[in-house]
Amino acid sequence: MIAIIADDLSGAAELAGIAAARGWRAEVQTRFDPSSEAEVIAIDTNTRLKSETEAARIVGGVARAVAAARPSWIFKKTDSVLRGHIRAEIAAVLAATGLRDCVFIPANPSKSRVIRGGRYFIAGVPLHETAFARDPWHPRRSSVVREWFGEAPAIHTPDAEKPGDLDLELRPETLAAGAADFFAARLTRSDPSRATERVRRFAAPKTLVVCGSLAALEAGRASELSRRGFVIRTIADAEGGQIWGKTDKLLLVPGAAASSEGAPLTEALAAAALPLVDGRADLRIGLEGGATALAFIARHGWTRFAVAPEGFTGVGSLRPPGGPLLCVKPGSYPWPGEMF
């Protein structure tokens, strides 16, 4: 078993989706259950918006449970633009598992997110000059990766400008941590015979996208999906299930009154989405932002998800027992054009 420890649901789903598309039996869990027969288990610790102390405590507990299950290897998933309590969570995994050091590569060269000369760039723009400098919870006001780690000599942060930079030979006592491209490279090294994607796409007559990511909305997600034929509704004017008589593509957003990200916003979105999905197993539901996705699934009481091998870049397609298809994605890049 390969274990992924992620700080939010969208990150767990993203990496599990990569594994599923390559033929691995993958599962996403919000409570670690080692009895699963999955070959890859991605655990969401839901610590992105916790305090640093609480995040370290939770991650340490999960890491101890994971280590007791004797996985082949562990990957610590972090946000690709350095949000969250990265140093504290990596340190917690090292302490809980006995691993000696960590190679941390948050870069995603496939998405023009690179580390060059120790600095992080998105499409050539330094991180601190992008919208992520204004993140309401974890503003990133420097592009120098090492500045987020201070005195942490056990965490190594090499440059990564192209996919070949991620193909590293690590010692068994070294933890791999970072973003999706680095995980994909580790997966290929683990079993080169499964490097080719074997995807299966699932059709759905209706699509609901629930977007609670302010980064995505600021980047123009509503306009993007409107051009794809989506009707846009806010929490205040969602109309309930009767909207499906008017459209088969719906985007639900917070609305002008929402000014901050966090539990009140995501809970309100999840509540507004309930009448839109009630009794409809034929939906494809896009959940944008890890906190939004977690609030939505918590309303339904789901804790384990089989991963559908759809192979959409950056998206995990999850199937709860008896439930609809949930497509979970971080808010920091667009939905794949061929998805809906």
WOHUJO-V815619 format. One record per residue. RES is the residue in one small letter. PHI is phi in whole degrees, 0 to 359 (999 if undefined). PSI is psi in whole degrees, -180 to 180 (* if undefined). OMEGA is omega as a letter, one per 30 degrees, with the letter a starting at -180 (NA if undefined). Layout:
BEGIN
<<RES PHI PSI OMEGA> <RES PHI PSI OMEGA>>
END
This chain:
BEGIN
<<m 999 135 l> <i 257 131 a> <a 248 136 l> <i 244 129 l> <i 248 113 a> <a 243 152 a> <d 269 -4 l> <d 209 166 a> <l 292 -37 a> <s 295 -37 l> <g 292 -41 l> <a 298 -44 a> <a 293 -39 a> <e 300 -48 a> <l 287 -38 l> <a 297 -35 l> <g 295 -38 l> <i 298 -45 l> <a 296 -45 a> <a 298 -39 a> <a 293 -19 l> <r 260 9 l> <g 96 5 l> <w 277 142 l> <r 285 115 a> <a 236 151 a> <e 216 146 l> <v 250 135 a> <q 230 145 l> <t 259 -12 l> <r 227 122 a> <f 296 127 l> <d 229 99 a> <p 290 -8 l> <s 285 -8 l> <s 300 148 l> <e 268 6 l> <a 294 148 l> <e 277 -27 l> <v 231 123 l> <i 242 122 l> <a 254 121 a> <i 254 126 l> <d 269 117 l> <t 272 -12 l> <n 54 50 a> <t 246 2 a> <r 304 -40 a> <l 255 10 l> <k 281 171 l> <s 290 160 a> <e 300 -41 a> <t 296 -45 a> <e 293 -39 l> <a 299 -45 a> <a 297 -40 a> <r 295 -47 a> <i 295 -48 a> <v 296 -40 l> <g 300 -41 l> <g 295 -42 l> <v 295 -42 a> <a 297 -37 l> <r 296 -43 l> <a 296 -40 l> <v 296 -46 a> <a 299 -37 l> <a 296 -24 l> <a 277 -2 l> <r 54 62 l> <p 289 160 l> <s 297 -44 l> <w 198 164 a> <i 240 140 l> <f 238 128 l> <k 265 106 a> <k 281 130 l> <t 234 167 l> <d 293 138 a> <s 289 -17 l> <v 247 27 l> <l 70 22 l> <r 279 156 l> <g 100 -177 a> <h 262 67 a> <i 296 -51 a> <r 300 -47 a> <a 295 -39 a> <e 287 -39 l> <i 297 -44 l> <a 299 -38 l> <a 294 -40 l> <v 294 -43 l> <l 300 -46 a> <a 294 -38 a> <a 283 -28 a> <t 257 -17 a> <g 83 3 l> <l 294 148 a> <r 271 -36 a> <d 207 -180 a> <c 219 136 l> <v 258 118 a> <f 247 117 l> <i 228 96 l> <p 278 -6 a> <a 294 146 l> <n 234 83 a> <p 304 -30 l> <s 295 -18 l> <k 244 22 l> <s 62 32 l> <r 246 109 a> <v 229 160 l> <i 246 120 a> <r 227 122 a> <g 61 32 l> <g 80 1 a> <r 247 147 a> <y 263 131 l> <f 233 141 l> <i 244 111 a> <a 52 40 l> <g 86 -6 a> <v 259 129 l> <p 303 142 a> <l 308 -41 a> <h 287 -6 l> <e 256 6 l> <t 260 179 l> <a 297 -20 a> <f 289 -12 l> <a 291 -17 a> <r 250 16 l> <d 304 131 a> <p 293 -22 a> <w 251 -39 a> <h 226 69 l> <p 297 134 a> <r 252 98 a> <r 258 14 l> <s 218 147 l> <s 260 0 l> <v 277 111 a> <v 300 -42 a> <r 295 -21 a> <e 295 -19 l> <w 274 0 a> <f 239 -20 l> <g 55 -132 l> <e 275 82 l> <a 223 72 a> <p 295 -18 a> <a 280 -8 a> <i 254 117 a> <h 255 137 a> <t 232 81 a> <p 287 160 l> <d 294 154 l> <a 207 103 a> <e 249 -19 a> <k 215 161 a> <p 305 -36 a> <g 298 -24 l> <d 291 -14 a> <l 266 -11 a> <d 274 80 a> <l 251 146 l> <e 268 113 a> <l 255 150 l> <r 286 155 l> <p 302 -28 a> <e 271 8 a> <t 256 130 l> <l 275 133 l> <a 266 134 a> <a 217 152 l> <g 144 -144 a> <a 255 -172 a> <a 297 -42 a> <d 297 -38 l> <f 292 -40 l> <f 298 -43 l> <a 300 -39 l> <a 294 -39 l> <r 294 -38 a> <l 295 -42 l> <t 297 -42 l> <r 296 -34 a> <s 293 -38 l> <d 206 88 a> <p 301 -24 a> <s 292 -16 a> <r 248 34 a> <a 279 -19 a> <t 271 135 l> <e 290 138 l> <r 233 81 a> <v 267 159 l> <r 220 122 a> <r 264 143 a> <f 246 132 a> <a 269 147 l> <a 216 136 a> <p 288 -22 a> <k 226 147 a> <t 229 128 l> <l 244 127 l> <v 248 126 l> <v 249 114 a> <c 245 111 l> <g 248 10 a> <s 270 114 l> <l 292 -30 l> <a 297 -41 l> <a 293 -43 a> <l 293 -39 l> <e 295 -31 l> <a 280 0 l> <g 94 31 a> <r 298 -38 a> <a 297 -44 l> <s 294 -40 l> <e 301 -48 a> <l 283 -28 l> <s 299 -39 l> <r 294 -22 l> <r 269 8 l> <g 96 11 a> <f 279 139 l> <v 274 137 a> <i 252 130 l> <r 228 147 l> <t 263 173 l> <i 306 -38 a> <a 288 -26 a> <d 233 36 a> <a 293 -26 l> <e 74 -9 a> <g 72 -163 a> <g 297 -21 a> <q 292 -14 l> <i 298 -26 a> <w 291 -13 l> <g 282 -10 a> <k 250 -21 a> <t 204 161 l> <d 244 9 l> <k 224 118 a> <l 228 133 l> <l 248 123 l> <l 255 124 a> <v 233 164 a> <p 296 -42 a> <g 104 172 a> <a 297 -26 a> <a 287 -20 a> <a 279 120 a> <s 240 -5 a> <s 214 152 l> <e 268 153 l> <g 145 -169 a> <a 301 -47 a> <p 302 -41 a> <l 294 -50 a> <t 292 -36 l> <e 295 -40 l> <a 295 -41 l> <l 297 -46 a> <a 298 -40 l> <a 293 -41 a> <a 293 -28 a> <a 282 -23 a> <l 306 -52 a> <p 292 -16 l> <l 282 -22 a> <v 247 -9 a> <d 303 121 l> <g 72 13 a> <r 246 98 l> <a 275 -3 a> <d 267 10 a> <l 272 147 l> <r 260 121 a> <i 248 114 l> <g 269 124 a> <l 245 113 a> <e 253 118 a> <g 102 130 a> <g 298 -40 a> <a 293 -38 l> <t 297 -47 a> <a 299 -44 a> <l 294 -41 l> <a 297 -39 a> <f 295 -49 a> <i 288 -29 l> <a 297 -33 l> <r 297 -26 a> <h 260 -8 l> <g 77 17 a> <w 279 140 l> <t 231 -14 a> <r 226 142 a> <f 220 127 l> <a 287 147 a> <v 256 123 l> <a 277 134 a> <p 279 62 a> <e 280 -28 l> <g 74 21 l> <f 284 130 a> <t 300 125 l> <g 79 3 a> <v 239 136 l> <g 256 124 l> <s 262 112 a> <l 247 145 l> <r 234 104 l> <p 287 158 a> <p 305 117 l> <g 72 9 a> <g 254 -179 a> <p 283 175 l> <l 278 120 a> <l 254 124 l> <c 250 111 a> <v 251 131 a> <k 214 143 l> <p 298 159 a> <g 272 5 a> <s 270 0 l> <y 209 164 a> <p 288 166 l> <w 290 142 l> <p 303 137 a> <g 299 -31 a> <e 272 4 a> <m 281 -42 l> <f 200 * NA>>
END
